[in-house]
Amino acid sequence: MSQANSHEVHQHGTNALQVLRRRENLWITVALLTITLGAWIYTIYRPNPMGGMDDTIMTGGGMSDVTLFLLGWSVMMVAMMIPATLPLILLYRTVSSTRTTVSSFPWLGMGGLSAGYLAVWAVVGLPVYAYSLLADQMGSWGTALPAALLVAGGLYQFTALKRSCHSRCSSPLFFLMQYYKPGLSGAIRLGILHGIDCLGCCAGLMVGLVALGMMNLALMLTVTVIIFAEKTLPSGHRVSRPLGMAMVAGGILLLALSLTNGNHMTM
């Protein structure tokens, strides 16, 4: 973003609360939170919302199963990730409204940004689908795989990649200053880049969530709150390492239990 554009961003506020005070952004917030609520309702009440991470996530390997899985996964990502992305969307609306090339179509740009962002998370559903198939075939040793994933997710919380992605993901103002481009293509590109950074920031938590079971709504809500806190609160980064230690400890305990049960099965 140019120096002039940077000045425009500062002029309109540097955090979500300042931007939210603008009346037009309040309506945007209400609309996005309504969509989020609808996604949560769909996830909660749809029969077998994720297929069968815990029960019957997939009954076969056909294309229709993949499609249904990705649909459920994408709706779940809307429910979990849109609240934490709201500050960026609001700041984008503020910046784009000052640009004559896009000011007449602010919803189009915000839609492009959201679509690009959610597309990244939709693609993540593919390895999750593959993992679910593998876990279903491991029999009595099936608990060893989620235990290993939980440890891996916890260790990821300590990596430099986690820290660098969190730094960009939790600073929507500076992210816009660096990557903003006008127009629909610029908005989609911005959403994809933010989605990649967000994935890098939340990968450990999402791996842990997949390991422990996506059908656990209380766990989903907990992860959603943690992601929101990490991305929006000034001290949100402080939760990363304690959470990582808890995940590693939980994974080791789960692995020990699975090995003990496995030994009993072979005796």
Protein Blocks (a to p, Z undefined) as FASTA:
>chain_A
ZZklmmmmmmnopbfklmmmpmklmmmmmmmmmmmmmmmmmmmmpghklopmmlmmpfbj
cfklmmmmmmmmmmmmmmmmmmmmmmmmmmmmmmmmmpmklmmmmmlmmmmmmmmmmmmm
mmmmmmmmmmmmmmmmnmmmlmmmmmmmmmmmmmmmmpmklmmmmmmmmmmmlmmmmmgc
gdjklmmmmmmmmmmmmmmmmmmmmmmmmmnopklmklmmmmmmmmmmmmmgmklmmmmm
mmmmmmmmmmmmmmmmmmmmmmmmmZZ
